[in-house]
Amino acid sequence: MDASDELHRRACPSALLTLDGAVRCLNVAMATALGRSAEQCMGRDFVDLWPASQRMSAENLVAHAARADAVAMRELHFPGQHGIPVTCLFEARQVKDPAGGKRLVRVRVLDARNDLASLLIPFRLATAAAGLGLWMYSPERDQLEWLGGLPSLVALVPDPTAPMSEIISAIHPADRETFQQLLRSASIQRSPWVRQRYHTAHDGWHRLAVQVSRLQLGFDGPERIFLVVRDDTKQEKRKQKAQAALTAERQRAKDTADFSSALITAATEQELQQVVLTRLAATFGAFGTVLALVDDDRLCISTDARRDMREVEPLQGLRLDQPIPLAEAIRTGKPQFITDRADFTRRWPRAPLLRFPQLGSDYAISITPLSEPGDQPLGAWSMLYPRGYLLSLDEQTLVGTLARLAGQALKRIRLQQAHVELATALQQTMLPTLPEHLPGLEVAARYRPSRDGLDIGGDWYDAFMMPDGAIALEIGDVQGHDVDAAAVMGQVRLSLRAIAAQEPDPGTVLTRTNELLVTTAAARFASCTLLHIDPHDGQVTGTSAGHVPLLCAHRDGSHEVRELPGGPVLGVLPGTEYREETFTLDDDSMLVMVTDGVVEGPGLTLEAGLERAGTLAAQAVHDGLNAEETADRVLDAAIAVDHLDDVAVLAIRRT
């Protein structure tokens, strides 16, 4: 019996090849394995008939046998029934063709039913090289068997063979259905990686990635499901740690931006103190903050709610020349970092009684001055950390930048406060004190500055005796809310007084005042109402330079809005003549003069404001209130509607 007859009688795939690899003959099983008919395979290169993934192994198998009188063995895979891959051990060796005497290469599948483990060796080597673990599942026995791979993965299933029920019990309950579905759907292709949480007795939960595929072992061998497992636990922990660090860094960046913004917008020392004490420790992970500001060469200490004030009480009021790290940092403008109490004692041996902090545990302390070396000492802030802690260089730089920003904010606040105090003093000197007694009249004046700018403005009022016995009353408003507005206000008020001493008519007084302002090119314009009242008969002569109307309130609870004649605001148009009007102030009535801040505001029109103020004044007169009480009522109502402008009120009635 020749080689060809033996080949055709074999049930397992077999073929005869020439030494250069061409197919001489093959049986039906081999043609089926190659996915072609026998006729399609004849004469073709045996290697080319295999799938691309198997050609290198097939080529090595044939070439080894063709070069030497030796036996070569390789594992090859081919599609089986229903497309399930079949892995077989192929043998190749030279044989003699009895018919022609030529040497041929016989390739055949060996029977490996008694040694299925040999078919798994390449899989084991590949998974170990890839740092993976390999398990085999036998559905008929419902058993999982460890095949090999990364040694550390053995600990996931200590028993080399374990029932599947034991494996499933160790999987997180939320992942079990996914795992069982993965096994049921195992096909010819490897599945995607599926994440599973798996619990082991020795080190808790693992984050695994599992990939499954189905394979037939041997030409007529059993089907098995193979599970390739990757342990991502450490990688997940590193990822979570990196994510946590990224989140913390983003939060630090946001906290720092918010901190900077709050420092920039702080309007008072109290607000600045609040920003530092509430935000600093949280931004830099400290467990306490102390803020020291310099006031008349002494320390003014405050602390956040995390520290007991008694811990820093010894520092309160200390002079900057004391030998302590806080004072040294402020004096020199150089930060100080103290790792523990021993470090403090070694570096500042002359200050044992001023040890900071005196109570509680042993701390590490970071002290950062608010000003640069050589600049005026402003203060410093200090953060407390566990013993031995030291800020990183990046943190030290960031803390120093924020401290300098806080110092700039503090200088700005103190400069602004100095401006406010100066401007307020200027305004107070310019606003007159009304005479204690004006014959025949009761006059009350009220003034509140704007909330914006320097809290001063150009509103004014005045009352004084004229040479002819009449009483002059004026109220006005200079454009703006700053020192210039206050200065122009003083100029206008004094000009009106000086001119009124020479001119008895209100219209003439405004005309000459306007010419004066136009000639001197005053920086601001002004509105004004000027009244001359004869206290004997109540005759009133009045004029207005673009000012809001008068209010006249009566005892019966009624009121009227009186629009006086006159002209435009002062200081704009040269050659303007201001007209006058004369009327009588009855004994049962009260005049109320206001600036526009009283009758205009957010959502409040001039007409509505005049009506509201007039109603309030009339009700006050009806209730029998005097001029002081009436002025208070009108002013309080203006403040209640959130006024933005300066407000001034003059209330006048005959006695």
Disulfide bonds with the S-S distance in Angstrom:
none
